[in-house]
Amino acid sequence: MKPSLQVRLSQHLALTPQLQQSIRLLQLSTLELHQEVEQMLEQNPFLEAEEDSPTPESQVIQERSAPTQEESRYDADTGAADAAHEAGVGDPEPVSVEQLDFGAGESREDWDSGHDREDFNSLSDTPAARNGANEDDDSDWSERSTFTPSLPDHLRGQLLGMRLAGEDMLLVESLIDSLNEDGYLADTLEEIAERLAFGIEAGAVVTGDAIDPVEAATMREELIDRLRCALGWLQSLEPTGVGARDLPECLVLQLRELDPSPAQAAAIRICQHHLDLLARRDIKKLVTAVAADEALIREAQTLIVALEPKPGRRFARAEANIVVPDVIVQKAGRGWRVVLNPDVMPKLRINDMYAQVLRQHRSQRGGATNGGGDGGAMLSSRLQEARWFVKNILQRFDTIQRVSQAIVERQKGFFTHGEIAMKPLVLREIADELGLHESTISRVTTAKYMNTPFGTFELKYFFGSSLNTDAGGNASSTAVRALIKQFVAAEDPKKPLSDSQLSTMLEEQGIQVARRTVAKYREALKIAPANLRKDI
C-alpha cells in the first residue's frame, strides 16, 4: 500500500483535570472523601483545615442553586447511569449459622413468627438498624459510639486469672488470635500447630540447630495434643460457646451449662446430629430420630432458641453499624427541607500566608510570566490545585443537597406516613428536574445517606420501580415490600402465607404482582419461605 496523508475533522470530549477531580469527588462516600481530604492536606502546603469556625465556603453551599459550567458540561456529555438490581438469597447447605439465626434472649414465639432467620445479626431485624440508625434518631451521634472491649481483649483478661504455665498461656493466646469476629475458631488445630512448628524450626535454623524430620513430626503431634488442652481452657471462658469449631459445637457447649434434664439431653442430640431437620422444621422426623415425644421436642427447641449462635456478637464494634448521614431532613412548616450535615463537611481554606508569599515572589520576579522559573511555576500550580479542590468540595455538597431536596419533594408521603406511602421514582425524573445527567444522579445517590424521621437511608432507597394497579395508577416497589412485610407480621404462625397467597392479597389491594416477584421481594426483606416460618 502507498502511504498517504489525510486530514480529518472530529469532535471528542476532553475532560480537564478539574472536571475529572469533580467527578471523582462526587462519587466518593463520606469516609473516602475524608481520606482524600487528609491526603490532600499532607501533599499541598497551600491547603489547610479550619477547625475553629465555619468557613465562608460552607455558607456558600446552602446559597448556591445553579450548576457550575464544569458540571453542566459533564452532564451534557457523560453516559447513562448504572441500574441496580436486587437478587434473592437461598438457604445454604449444610446447616450453618445463617440457617438457624436466633438471638440470645429471643422467645420461641419470636423464632416461629417469621422474623429474619437467614442472618445471625439481630441488628438486621429492624429497618432502622439495617440502614445504620437506632430508633432514637434525635440522639447525639457521639452517644452511639460507646467503647466496647474486643473479644480477644475480653478473653485475655480472663486468661490472666487462670494461672497457666507460660507455654500453655502462649498456646491459648494462639487460639485466641485464630478466632473470627463471631467467636468461632477460624483455623483447625492442625493448621495452628503447623504455624507454631514452622516458627520453631525457623528459629532453629537461625541459631544453627537443625531439627531431625522425625523429631519435627513428633513435635507437631505433641503441639496438637497440647492445643486440644488449650482449646478446652479457651472454651471454658466467657462467653460460653467461644472457641467452637462449628455451629453444633457452639450450641452444645452452651447447652451443657444448663441444668441436666430430658429436654437438655434431647436438645444436645438435636444439635449434634439433627440440626438439618430442625432447620426444615420436620417435627415428625425429629420425633423419630431423637426417640422422644412431640412435647419433649418442643421443650428442646425452646432451649435451642434461647442460645447465642454467635458468641462474639456483643463484642462487635458498635461503630461498624453507624452510618453518619450526609444530609438531614427537617420539618419546615407544612413541608420538609434538607440541610447538609456539618459534621461531614470538611472545613478547608487556602493558607493566606503562603499565598501572600507567592504573590510577593511573583511581583519581585517581574510578574507571572517569568516569575521564579520552574519553582515558581510549580508553586503556582499547587495554589491553583488547592483552589480547585476547595471549589470541587463545595460543588459536591451543593449537588448532594439539590438532589436530596428534589427527592424529598417527590417523596413527601414517605416523610409523613412511612415507606408504605413511597411513590415510584427513577433517576431520570430527578435528572430532568435539576438539569443534570442520570449518571450524575447515580453518583450522588450512591453511598450518600439521608437522616429522616423513620431512620437513616441511602439516597438510592427512595428510588423504586413502578407496578401497575387496577385503578390505572402506579405503586412503588418499596411500598409493595412494606405491604408484604405487614402481611407476614400479621399472619397466623401455624398457617403462614405462601407467595401465591401474598400475591392474591396484593391483588385485592389493587396491585398486580406476580408470585415470582413476591418471592423476590420476600427474599430481599430476608423473610423465610412459608415452610420455614411455620410453627412446629
Summary of the structure (lengths in Angstrom):
residues: 536
radius of gyration: 30.8
end to end distance: 82.5
largest distance: 99.4
contacts: 1524
relative contact order: 0.14
helix: 57%
strand: 7%
